[in-house]
Amino acid sequence: MSGKVGVVSTQEERAARFQALHAGEPFVIPNPWDAGSARVLESLGFQALATTSSGFAFTLGRLDGDVTLDEVAAHVESLAGAVDVPISVDLENGYGSEPRDAVLAVTRVAQAGAVGGSIEDWDSEAGIYELTHAAERVAAAVEAVSGFGWPFTLTARAENHIRGNPDLDDTISRLQAFEAAGADVLYAPGLASADEIRQVCSAVSKPVNVLARRDLTLDEIVGAGAQRVSVGGSLTWTAVQALADAAVAIRDRGSFEALGDGSRVRDWLA
C-alpha cells in the first residue's frame, strides 16, 4: 500500500503495470535514493522507479557495494510503502557469486514489495564472471521468480563495458546468453554512443535498458532502440552537489542565497 492516503495497489497490480510498460512506449525509470525522493519523482509523473545501489549506500554514509541484502530489503519496503508506482531494485551481483545468492536476492526484495530487479555479472573479488556461470545465475533467478504467481520483471546486466573490458561484441554475447536464460530486460551500462546502443538493441529481442548519458538526449537513446532509460545514481549526485554548493557558499561567503524554502514539499508529498 502506498503512503498516500486513499491509494491502494496490490503488488500483483504493480507488477502487471510494470510488465505492460515494457510492451508500450519507451519510458524513463528514474532512480530515487530514499522515500522522499521517490515521492517527488512519483508526483512528477514517472510511472516506475528503480533503486540505485550507489545512491542508497550514500544515504548510509558508505560507498557502492558496502550494503547488505537485509539493508536493501528494508530500503525497498520503505520505498514500496511510500509510493504507488512499481519499484525495481538494483541488486548488484545478488550479494553473492552463486546462483542461490541471486535466487535469495530476488526473493527477498519481492517479499519487501519490489516487482522487478537487476542482477549483475560481476563482483569486486571475482571480476567479470565466466559467461556460463553468469547465465546460470540468471537462469536460477528466472526460475525463482516464475514461482511468485505474478510477473516479476528480471533485468540481467552485462557489466564488462564499465569494468575494464569495453568490448561491444562481448557485451552483446553476454546479453544474448542472458536473453536465452530467460531474462525479461537486458542492460549494459556504459554504452557510449547511439551507435553502440543501436547495435545492442538490434542484437537482442528483449527490451533493453540504457543508462542515460549527458551527451545523449532521450530522443537519441530511444531512437537507437532503447525501451527503458535509467539514470543510476546521477539524481543523488545532483542533489548532493546542490547541498555542497549551498554549504560552501555559507562557509566561504556567509551567503544563504542558495537555500531552498521547502514551499513545494506539500505538492510533492500530498
C-alpha positions, 0 to 999 in steps of 0.5 A: 500500500502506498503512503498516500492516503486513499491509494491502494495497489496490490503488488500483483497490480504493480507488477502487471503495470510494470510488465505492460510498460515494457510492451508500450512506449519507451519510458524513463525509470528514474532512480530515487535514493530514499522515500522522499525522493521517490515521492517527488519523482512519483508526483512528477509523473514517472510511472516506475522507479528503480533503486540505485545501489550507489545512491542508497549506500550514500544515504548510509554514509558508505560507498557502492557495494558496502550494503547488505541484502537485509539493508536493501530489503528494508530500503525497498519496503520503505520505498514500496510503502511510500509510493504507488508506482512499481519499484525495481531494485538494483541488486548488484551481483545478488550479494553473492557469486552463486546462483542461490545468492541471486535466487535469495536476492530476488526473493527477498526484495519481492517479499519487501514489495519490489516487482522487478530487479537487476542482477549483475555479472560481476563482483569486486573479488571475482571480476567479470564472471565466466559467461556460463556461470553468469547465465546460470545465475540468471537462469536460477533467478528466472526460475525463482521468480516464475514461482511468485504467481505474478510477473516479476520483471528480471533485468540481467546486466552485462557489466564488462563495458564499465569494468575494464573490458569495453568490448561491444561484441562481448557485451552483446554475447553476454546479453544474448546468453542472458536473453536465452536464460530467460531474462525479461530486460537486458542492460549494459551500462556504459554504452557510449554512443547511439551507435553502440546502443543501436547495435545492442538493441538490434542484437537482442529481442528483449527490451533493453535498458540504457543508462542515460548519458549527458551527451545523449538526449532521450530522443537519441537513446530511444531512437537507437532502440532503447525501451527503458532509460535509467539514470543510476545514481546521477539524481543523488549526485545532483542533489548532493552537489546542490547541498555542497554548493549551498554549504560552501557558499555559507562557509566561504561567503556567509551567503544563504542565497542558495537555500531552498524554502521547502514551499513545494514539499506539500505538492510533492508529498500530498 
